[in-house]
């Protein structure tokens, strides 16, 4: 019996992988990094993302951020991101989303390597009409990133990072009674919304990147992202009284990207 239980535990990751779909994407960005004074930088960036690698436009987003180093090995930052999602099927932009963030990070350099930890707390405000029992109007999330970069080469700074994102206030609720069936055959449970109280890890990311520094003003950054995403998706009626489905949607997304930054 013990051997059987151990075998089942070892097979769980394989079962999860077998049930996970795969997506692809691509990203490109152009940014400006303005050194206002020592330790204080203003950053502006425009990014475009595509889905199915290069097939469909995914979204545009504009970022304005301010970074400050109170001491050499600590960096703080605040910023705003305007997100404009694109509906490729209807060939129209969806309602924009507004994201505000606060960063706190630290790094430790030894032997040419730079080890870093970065925390980002972000709030994303959703606009337009949507089901408030399925989506959080003001979604809070925490991103934790660990990384290492090699900085001894003249023109190249390769690095690898691991990032975990935690949703802090997803929609939640409870069901009561037995399963019921509508006249059209749709099944549901009686549902009581419980507010935005669901906290869970909804994404794990590996990042591989290299900064190519032509000189002190021009930086090119090719990179690749490997994301394991597991958002909790709830399907209810508009009144939030009937629950049709609730499950973690696991999928893998592999993206390639290229960014350019002009520093002055």
Buried (B, 14 or more C-beta within 10 A) or exposed (E): EEEEEEEEEEEEEEEEEEEBEEBBBBBBBBBBBEEEEEEEBBBBBBBBBBBEEEEBBBBBBEBEBBBBBEEEEEBEBEBEBBBBBBEEEEEEEBEBBBBBBEBEBEBEEEEEEBEBEBEBBBBBBBEEEEBBBBBBEEBBBBBBBEBBBBEEEEEEBBBEBEBBBBBBBBBBBEBEEEEEEEEEEEEBBBBEBEEBEBBEEBBBBBBEBBBBBEEEEEBEBEBEBEBBBBBBBBBBBEEBEBBBEBEEEBBBBBBBBEBBBEBE
